[in-house]
């Protein structure tokens, strides 16, 4: 099997984003690129078909993923998306604060702190 580059880590074909968490992922499979919703089971390092009533198998293990599978991405909940955005906003705000610390110029203090606070508050904006 060739190593497909569409997986989040090309060196680990078949392993989705957030492999440590159970979750739903969209995969295009087959020659025609048919979309499928698969459930990743972290404990088993494998997928099950989300459409099946039984979530406990049959499994397709990460190392058995077919060459024709194209990984699209995880199906995130609104809460997960909000958490990811909050982490990114905090990272950006920290860049502003660190920039001020490295500059050593007091006149930039209010501007950097104000921008950091605005970035943190973006989540509250409509």
N, C-alpha and C positions, 0 to 999 in steps of 0.2 A: 504494500500500500504506500502510495506517495504521501508526503506530509502536506495536508491542505493548509493553506495560509489563512483561511477564514475563521479558524478557531481563535479564541482570545489569546491562547499561548500556542503558536504554531508547533512548538516542540512537544505539545501534549494534545494531539488531535483526539477529539471525542470528549474532552473535558470542558465544561461550560464556564461562563463567568460565575464567580462565587461558588466554587465547587465544594466548599465546606458546608453549604446550606442546601437543604431540600428546596425544590422550587420548580416552577413551570418555565419551560424554554421553548422558543419557536425554532423549528428546524425545517429547512426545505430538503425534501428527500426525493430520491428517484431522478430519473433523467429529465423529467418535465419540471422539476422544482416544485412539487406539491407541498404546500405548507402543512405542518403537523405540530400539534402541541404535545410536548413530552414532559414528563415529570422526572426530574433528576433526584435520585435517592443517594444522598452523600454517603451514608453508611455502607452502601453496596457498590459505590462508584459506578452507577449504572442508571439507565433510563427505563421508564415504563411508559406505556401509551396513556396519556391523560384521559382519553376518551373511554377507556375501559372502566367498568364499575369497580373491579378489583384493582386496588393500587399496589397490590403485593405480587407483581410479576405479570407476565413473563418479562425478564430483564434483557436489555441490550447493554452490555458492559462497555465502558469508555474505550477499551482497547479493541472492541469488536465493531466500532462505528464504521459504516460503509463509506467508501470513497465518494459516493454521490451525495452524502449528507452535507448540507451547507448550513452553518450555524448563523442564526439571525440575532438572537439575544435573549436575555431573560425577560420574563413577564413580571414586572415589579408592581408592588402595591403602591397606593398613594402614600402610605406611611413610609415605605422604603425610599421612595423618590424624595419625599420631604426631608428625611434623614440625610440622604446623600447631598441634597442642596444645602442643608445647614452646615454640613462638614466643609463643603466647598466655600461657602460664604465666610466661615471662620478662617479658613486657610488664606483667603484673599485679604481679610481684615488684618491678619497677622503679618502679611507682607507689608501693609501700610505702616503698622507699628514698628516693625523691624527696620524699615527704610528710615524712619525718623531716628531710631536709636543709632543707626550707623552714620547718619548725616552729622550729628553733633551740633546741629543748628537749631537754636531755640525758636526762631520765628516760624519754622515749619511744624512745630509741635501741634498747634491747634488744627491746622489743615489736615495733618496725618491722622490725628485722633478723630476728627470729625468724619473723614472719609471712612475710617475703620468702623465707626458707629453706624454710618449710613449703610455700609455693606451688610453688617450684622442684622440690620432692621429690614433688609429687602424681603425677608420671608413674611413679614407682617404686611407688606404692601399688597394691594389688590392686583 
